[in-house]
Amino acid sequence: MPQETYRWVIVAAGGLLGCMAIGSMFTLPVLIRPIVENTGWSVTGISTAMTIAFVAMALGSMAFGSLSDHIGARPVVLMGSGALAASLAWASRATSMLEFQLIFGLVVGLSIAAILPPLMASVMGWFDTHRSLAVSLVSAGMGMAPMTVSPFAAWLVSNYDWRFSLLAIAGLAAITMIPLALLIRRPPALPEEERSPMPTTGARAPMSVGAALTSSPFIVLMLTNFFCCATHSGPIFHTVGYAVSCGIPLVAAVTIYSVEGLAGLGGRVAFGIMGDRFGAKNILVLGLLAQAIVAFFFFFARQLESFYAIAAMFGFIYAGVMPLYAVLARENFPQRMMGTIVGGTGMAGGLGMALGPWAGGLVYDTFATYSWLYLGACGLGLGAFLIALTFRPFPRTQAQANIA
């Protein structure tokens, strides 16, 4: 198959892998009530497994991304896919809350860290044109998880117990993800790399991994991603609770997530197209400012209609900006270290995601209202916007030397 065609096979496989990986982790909110009723474990204790998963995913991202730089994305993604299926099956047999937290939190989180950064790095290596769109389409696949895997988990647990349901999800992960992982191939040398001159006397030598990780563009990308994810993670996790506190029935409040998710699919594609046309940095900066402003709008929401409107805007924006970090990374760093770079920015984003749910709970317990959560999210969003403004790409001649 020609490379021009096969690169879109990589995008399709990446989207499906991401959907199943993220969807598997987010079965926990669907299963939490049946687990509590069956085991007597606390809601807080079971929820802690998700926090552990986010932290494990964050801390494992750079390590597995770096490993994929050395041995290729396929074996790392294949290992992560197998480990994810095995850990889900193992978690379905857990006999204590601590065992469940360690398996579903630590092992599932590390498994997903072995899948996503190598996958995104590989996809970017296949594209020198339409790169923003390609990465956004893979991200859109991940965004399909709440509308595909989660409803399937809900159907399972409505007809069977939570242990069989989780085991069935593990089986689905195994039969879909392992064959898809085998489709991942090393990217070919792209024209931009073939044109890059080898360093000569007086020219900069190709950048080392250590120099990349201490460079200003990488540090700014990490900080921006941390503040960006901290901005939207609190609203993502607590908006249903906020809507219920405003008197909206739970069944109706849950549909806010569906609106947010559907809008996010459009945002990923739209921001990808705009990033290709107007530049990834320009669209990222504008998107971060818009995210901060819309987060503030939640402060005024009281009726279901207003929640729908704000959630649609919020989902469109935060989902749209996320793929642009990987695009900026590829524009400034060579493919040979892309797993490490994407893993590093992903680590920062994962830590930001872990912060929001905890901070939102603390705000509510302290003030008995969620209002301050959204004011805080707006402040974090403005911080992300201001940090992104300081991003300065490498000069073109240095970027060429970096890639050489």
Protein Blocks (a to p, Z undefined) as FASTA:
>chain_A
ZZklmmmmmmmmmmmmmmmmmmmmmmmmmmmmmmmmmnopafklmmmmmmmmmmmmmmmm
mmmmmmmmmnojklmmmmmmmmmmmmmmmmmmpcbfklmmmmmmmmmmmmmmmmmmmmmm
mmmmmpcghklmmmmmmmmmmmmmmmmmmmmmmmmmmmmcfklmmmmmmmmmmmmmmmmm
mmpccddddfklmmpccddehiacdddfklmmmpmklmmmmmmmmmmmmmmmmmmmmmmm
mmmmnopafklmmmmmmmmmmmmmmmmmmmmmmmmmnopklmmmmmmmmmmmmmmmmmmg
mbfklmmmmmmmmmmmmmmmmmmmmmmmmmmpcfklmmmmmmmmmmmmmmmmmmmmmmmm
mmmmmnopaklmmmmmmmmmmmmmmmmmmpccddfklmmmmmZZ
